[in-house]
Amino acid sequence: MAAFGGWEMPIHYTGVLDEHRACRSDGVVFDVSHLGTLHVAGPGALDALQRLLTNDLHRIGPGQAQYTHLLDPEDAHVVDDIIVWWRPDGDFWVMPNASNTGPALAAFREAIGPSEATEVTDVTPTRAVIAVQGPEARRRLASVSPAAAEVGRNRVATVVWNGAELLVGGTGYTGEDGVEVAVPTALAEGLWDALIAAGLAPAGLGARDTLRLEMGYPLHGHELGPGITPLQAGLGWVVRWDKGPFRGREALAAEKERGVKRRLRGLVLEGRQAARDGYLVNLDGREVGRVTSGSFSPTLERAIALALLDPAIEPGAEVAVDIRGRPSRATVVTPPFLAR
């Protein structure tokens, strides 16, 4: 166990490698209750979210989920990357990262103001969130809740289990098929035990990190955060320029016009030794960037990393990562590292 964003979270149960491989080959459960949940409701909810977030909620509807960004209004850095669950009842669950729940709540309340008939409530303490992920995840989940197992990718549905309502989203952070289940806190332990009894293996934050890294998914505080915009992170698809005004739009448009000063790329290293956050990346003896995340890939059986590099460095380039004073050769690639 370790402190993480104000929570005590499991790093691993049996071991990161075992849990990672179980997710890629079968199915696992993660406790991701540290994700925040803001309930946004009222007639002005949709317009308020449209003004705040980069993606366009008009591209989806009730019963669907969308990945989006909340930007800083001054320099367009990513304050947080967020999943929005548009509930079947028309309300919204906005799910920021653990440490960003407070800032996101403040930004939403500031944007909405007292005159609008819209309410934002932090409901994080009322529910736990359990992620069920892996190629066999739905089959195993079906023995516990057939309705939950049927919720499709990027869909959101309310299902009943043990007399209580669960909100289920076809979302995840592993690259594998699966769902995330929001369950009232009083029932969370019982649901967890039922999923373990169904043959799903418990997995911790260590495996969640190596799984997301293999897919090239960003982690706030590493690939996203102060000084890093969606364009630098290679996530321009999250920004819908044709939807109208949103927070940070002008600053982001200015960066788009002048061009980014760095760009997120993948690195495949020759050996197994991991390149960690902050390690320098060099080309012909010249610094061209820094690693943002790195680890040993249990699937590829070699070290991989994400790095913010000079935008002139294209995939296929050969670079050197300074690992504790020793250069390690690496090839620049475009994530993901795995095809899924």
C-alpha positions as CSV (number, residue, x, y, z in Angstrom):
1,M,0.0,0.0,0.0
2,A,1.1,3.6,-0.6
3,A,-0.2,7.1,-0.4
4,F,-1.6,8.3,-3.8
5,G,-3.5,11.6,-4.3
6,G,-4.8,11.6,-0.7
7,W,-5.7,7.9,-0.8
8,E,-4.1,4.7,0.5
9,M,-3.9,2.6,-2.6
10,P,-2.6,-0.9,-3.4
11,I,0.6,-0.9,-5.5
12,H,0.4,-4.7,-6.0
13,Y,-1.1,-7.8,-4.5
14,T,0.9,-10.8,-5.9
15,G,3.3,-8.7,-8.1
16,V,3.2,-6.2,-10.9
17,L,4.4,-8.6,-13.6
18,D,1.8,-11.3,-12.7
19,E,-1.0,-8.7,-12.5
20,H,0.0,-7.1,-15.8
21,R,0.0,-10.4,-17.6
22,A,-3.3,-11.5,-16.0
23,C,-4.9,-8.4,-17.5
24,R,-3.5,-9.0,-21.0
25,S,-4.4,-12.7,-21.0
26,D,-7.5,-13.0,-18.8
27,G,-9.1,-10.5,-16.5
28,V,-8.4,-8.4,-13.4
29,V,-10.1,-5.9,-11.1
30,F,-8.7,-2.6,-9.9
31,D,-9.9,-0.4,-7.1
32,V,-9.9,3.1,-8.8
33,S,-12.0,4.8,-6.2
34,H,-9.4,7.5,-6.0
35,L,-10.8,9.0,-9.2
36,G,-13.0,11.9,-8.3
37,T,-16.7,12.2,-9.2
38,L,-18.5,15.5,-9.7
39,H,-22.3,15.3,-10.2
40,V,-23.3,18.1,-12.6
41,A,-27.1,18.5,-13.0
42,G,-29.6,21.1,-14.0
43,P,-30.8,22.8,-17.3
44,G,-27.5,24.6,-17.7
45,A,-25.2,21.6,-17.1
46,L,-24.5,20.8,-20.8
47,D,-23.7,24.4,-21.7
48,A,-21.5,24.8,-18.7
49,L,-19.5,21.7,-19.6
50,Q,-19.2,22.8,-23.2
51,R,-17.7,26.2,-22.1
52,L,-15.2,24.4,-19.8
53,L,-14.0,21.3,-21.6
54,T,-12.2,20.9,-24.9
55,N,-14.2,18.0,-26.4
56,D,-17.7,18.4,-27.8
57,L,-20.4,16.7,-25.8
58,H,-22.8,17.2,-28.7
59,R,-21.0,14.4,-30.5
60,I,-22.4,12.0,-27.9
61,G,-25.6,11.8,-25.8
62,P,-27.1,10.4,-22.7
63,G,-25.8,6.9,-22.0
64,Q,-22.4,7.6,-23.4
65,A,-18.9,8.5,-22.2
66,Q,-16.3,10.9,-23.5
67,Y,-12.6,11.7,-22.8
68,T,-11.8,15.4,-22.6
69,H,-9.5,18.0,-21.1
70,L,-9.8,21.0,-18.7
71,L,-7.3,23.6,-19.7
72,D,-5.7,26.5,-17.9
73,P,-7.0,29.8,-19.4
74,E,-3.6,31.5,-19.5
75,D,-1.3,29.0,-21.2
76,A,-3.6,26.1,-22.2
77,H,-1.8,23.5,-20.1
78,V,-3.9,20.5,-19.2
79,V,-5.2,21.1,-15.7
80,D,-6.7,17.7,-15.8
81,D,-7.8,15.0,-18.3
82,I,-11.3,13.9,-17.5
83,I,-13.8,11.2,-18.4
84,V,-17.4,12.5,-18.6
85,W,-20.2,9.9,-18.1
86,W,-23.4,11.3,-19.5
87,R,-25.8,9.4,-17.3
88,P,-28.9,7.9,-18.9
89,D,-31.0,10.2,-16.7
90,G,-29.5,13.2,-18.4
91,D,-27.2,14.3,-15.5
92,F,-23.4,14.2,-15.8
93,W,-20.7,12.5,-13.8
94,V,-17.4,14.3,-14.4
95,M,-14.5,12.1,-13.3
96,P,-11.1,14.0,-12.7
97,N,-7.9,12.5,-11.3
98,A,-7.7,12.1,-7.5
99,S,-5.5,15.1,-6.7
100,N,-7.4,17.3,-9.2
101,T,-10.9,16.9,-7.8
102,G,-10.8,20.1,-5.8
103,P,-9.4,22.3,-8.5
104,A,-11.9,20.9,-11.0
105,L,-14.8,21.5,-8.6
106,A,-13.6,25.1,-8.1
107,A,-13.3,25.7,-11.9
108,F,-16.8,24.3,-12.5
109,R,-18.4,26.4,-9.8
110,E,-16.6,29.5,-11.1
111,A,-17.7,28.9,-14.7
112,I,-21.3,28.2,-13.8
113,G,-21.9,31.1,-11.4
114,P,-24.8,31.7,-9.0
115,S,-27.3,32.7,-11.7
116,E,-27.5,29.4,-13.6
117,A,-29.8,26.6,-12.6
118,T,-27.0,24.1,-12.5
119,E,-25.6,22.3,-9.5
120,V,-22.1,20.7,-9.1
121,T,-21.7,18.3,-6.2
122,D,-18.6,16.3,-5.2
123,V,-20.1,12.8,-4.7
124,T,-16.7,11.0,-4.5
125,P,-17.3,9.8,-0.9
126,T,-20.6,8.1,-1.7
127,R,-19.3,5.5,-4.2
128,A,-16.4,3.2,-4.9
129,V,-15.2,2.6,-8.5
130,I,-14.0,-0.9,-9.5
131,A,-12.5,-1.4,-13.0
132,V,-12.9,-4.8,-14.6
133,Q,-10.4,-5.2,-17.4
134,G,-9.1,-7.9,-19.7
135,P,-10.1,-10.1,-22.7
136,E,-12.0,-12.4,-20.4
137,A,-13.3,-9.6,-18.1
138,R,-16.9,-9.5,-19.5
139,R,-17.3,-13.3,-19.4
140,R,-16.3,-13.4,-15.8
141,L,-18.3,-10.3,-14.9
142,A,-21.4,-11.8,-16.5
143,S,-21.6,-14.4,-13.7
144,V,-21.9,-11.5,-11.2
145,S,-24.0,-9.1,-13.2
146,P,-25.0,-10.0,-16.7
147,A,-26.3,-6.4,-17.3
148,A,-23.1,-4.8,-16.3
149,A,-21.2,-7.2,-18.6
150,E,-23.3,-6.0,-21.6
151,V,-22.4,-2.3,-21.3
152,G,-20.6,-1.5,-24.5
153,R,-17.4,0.5,-25.1
154,N,-17.9,4.2,-24.2
155,R,-21.5,3.5,-23.1
156,V,-23.0,4.3,-19.7
157,A,-25.8,2.4,-18.1
158,T,-27.6,2.0,-14.8
159,V,-27.9,-1.6,-13.6
160,V,-29.3,-3.2,-10.4
161,W,-27.2,-5.5,-8.3
162,N,-28.2,-6.8,-4.9
163,G,-31.1,-4.3,-4.8
164,A,-28.9,-1.3,-5.4
165,E,-28.2,0.8,-8.5
166,L,-24.7,0.7,-10.1
167,L,-23.5,3.1,-12.8
168,V,-21.4,1.2,-15.3
169,G,-19.2,2.8,-18.0
170,G,-17.5,1.0,-20.8
171,T,-14.2,2.8,-20.1
172,G,-10.8,1.8,-18.8
173,Y,-7.1,2.6,-18.8
174,T,-5.4,-0.6,-19.9
175,G,-6.1,-1.0,-23.6
176,E,-8.1,-4.1,-22.9
177,D,-11.9,-4.6,-23.1
178,G,-13.8,-4.0,-19.9
179,V,-15.9,-1.7,-17.8
180,E,-15.7,0.5,-14.7
181,V,-18.4,0.1,-12.1
182,A,-19.4,2.8,-9.6
183,V,-21.0,1.1,-6.6
184,P,-22.4,2.6,-3.4
185,T,-19.6,2.4,-0.8
186,A,-21.6,0.1,1.5
187,L,-21.8,-2.5,-1.2
188,A,-18.2,-2.1,-2.6
189,E,-16.6,-4.9,-0.6
190,G,-19.3,-7.3,-1.5
191,L,-19.0,-6.6,-5.2
192,W,-15.2,-6.9,-5.0
193,D,-15.4,-10.3,-3.3
194,A,-18.0,-11.5,-5.9
195,L,-15.7,-10.5,-8.7
196,I,-12.7,-12.2,-7.1
197,A,-14.9,-15.3,-6.7
198,A,-15.7,-15.2,-10.4
199,G,-12.0,-15.7,-11.2
200,L,-10.8,-12.1,-11.7
201,A,-7.4,-11.4,-10.2
202,P,-6.9,-8.3,-8.0
203,A,-4.4,-5.8,-9.5
204,G,-2.8,-2.7,-8.1
205,L,-1.5,0.7,-9.4
206,G,1.8,-0.8,-10.5
207,A,0.2,-2.9,-13.2
208,R,-2.2,-0.2,-14.1
209,D,0.8,2.0,-14.8
210,T,2.7,-0.5,-17.0
211,L,-0.5,-1.4,-18.8
212,R,-1.3,2.3,-19.7
213,L,2.3,2.9,-20.6
214,E,2.2,0.1,-23.2
215,M,-0.8,1.8,-24.8
216,G,0.9,5.2,-24.7
217,Y,-1.9,6.6,-22.5
218,P,-0.9,9.8,-20.6
219,L,-0.7,10.1,-16.9
220,H,-1.4,13.5,-15.3
221,G,1.8,14.8,-13.6
222,H,3.9,13.1,-16.2
223,E,2.6,13.5,-19.8
224,L,0.0,16.1,-18.8
225,G,0.1,19.0,-16.3
226,P,1.8,22.4,-15.9
227,G,3.4,23.5,-19.1
228,I,2.1,20.6,-21.2
229,T,-0.8,21.3,-23.7
230,P,-2.9,18.8,-25.6
231,L,-1.0,19.6,-28.8
232,Q,2.3,18.9,-27.1
233,A,0.9,15.6,-25.8
234,G,-0.3,14.5,-29.2
235,L,-3.9,14.7,-28.1
236,G,-5.2,17.3,-30.5
237,W,-8.1,15.0,-31.3
238,V,-9.5,15.9,-27.9
239,V,-9.9,19.5,-29.0
240,R,-13.0,20.3,-31.1
241,W,-12.3,23.7,-32.6
242,D,-15.6,23.9,-34.3
243,K,-17.7,23.7,-31.2
244,G,-17.3,27.3,-30.1
245,P,-15.6,28.9,-27.1
246,F,-14.0,26.8,-24.3
247,R,-11.6,27.6,-21.5
248,G,-8.1,28.0,-22.8
249,R,-9.1,28.1,-26.4
250,E,-7.3,31.4,-27.3
251,A,-4.0,30.3,-25.7
252,L,-4.2,26.9,-27.4
253,A,-5.0,28.5,-30.8
254,A,-1.9,30.7,-30.4
255,E,0.3,27.7,-29.8
256,K,-1.3,25.9,-32.8
257,E,-0.5,28.9,-35.0
258,R,3.2,29.2,-33.9
259,G,3.8,25.5,-33.6
260,V,4.6,23.3,-30.6
261,K,8.0,23.5,-28.9
262,R,8.0,19.8,-28.0
263,R,6.1,16.7,-28.9
264,L,5.3,13.5,-27.0
265,R,6.9,10.4,-28.5
266,G,7.5,6.8,-27.6
267,L,10.9,5.3,-27.0
268,V,11.8,1.6,-27.3
269,L,15.1,1.0,-25.6
270,E,17.5,-1.8,-26.5
271,G,17.8,-3.3,-23.0
272,R,15.5,-4.0,-20.0
273,Q,16.7,-1.2,-17.8
274,A,13.9,1.4,-17.4
275,A,14.3,5.1,-18.2
276,R,12.6,7.1,-15.5
277,D,10.8,10.4,-15.4
278,G,13.2,13.3,-16.0
279,Y,16.0,11.3,-17.7
280,L,17.6,13.2,-20.5
281,V,17.3,12.2,-24.2
282,N,20.2,13.1,-26.4
283,L,20.9,13.0,-30.2
284,D,24.5,13.3,-31.4
285,G,25.5,14.6,-28.0
286,R,22.8,17.3,-27.9
287,E,19.9,17.3,-25.5
288,V,16.6,16.9,-27.4
289,G,14.1,16.1,-24.6
290,R,13.3,14.4,-21.4
291,V,11.5,11.1,-20.4
292,T,8.1,11.6,-18.8
293,S,7.3,7.9,-18.0
294,G,9.3,4.7,-18.4
295,S,9.2,1.1,-17.3
296,F,10.0,-2.5,-18.3
297,S,7.2,-3.7,-20.6
298,P,6.1,-7.2,-19.5
299,T,4.5,-7.8,-22.9
300,L,7.4,-6.7,-25.1
301,E,10.0,-7.8,-22.6
302,R,12.1,-4.7,-23.0
303,A,12.2,-1.2,-21.6
304,I,9.8,1.5,-23.1
305,A,9.2,5.1,-22.3
306,L,7.3,8.2,-23.2
307,A,9.2,11.5,-23.7
308,L,8.7,15.1,-24.7
309,L,11.1,15.7,-27.5
310,D,12.1,18.4,-29.9
311,P,9.3,18.3,-32.6
312,A,12.0,17.9,-35.3
313,I,12.7,14.4,-33.9
314,E,10.6,12.0,-36.0
315,P,9.7,8.3,-35.5
316,G,12.5,6.1,-36.6
317,A,15.2,8.3,-35.2
318,E,17.9,6.7,-33.0
319,V,18.6,8.6,-29.7
320,A,20.3,7.9,-26.5
321,V,18.7,8.0,-23.0
322,D,21.0,9.0,-20.2
323,I,20.3,6.3,-17.5
324,R,22.4,7.3,-14.4
325,G,25.2,8.6,-16.5
326,R,25.2,5.8,-19.0
327,P,23.7,6.2,-22.5
328,S,21.1,3.6,-23.6
329,R,20.2,3.4,-27.2
330,A,16.5,3.9,-28.1
331,T,14.4,4.2,-31.2
332,V,11.7,6.9,-31.4
333,V,8.2,5.5,-32.2
334,T,4.6,6.6,-32.3
335,P,2.6,5.1,-29.5
336,P,0.9,2.8,-28.7
337,F,3.6,0.2,-28.2
338,L,1.0,-2.5,-28.6
339,A,-1.7,-3.0,-31.2
340,R,-5.1,-3.6,-29.5
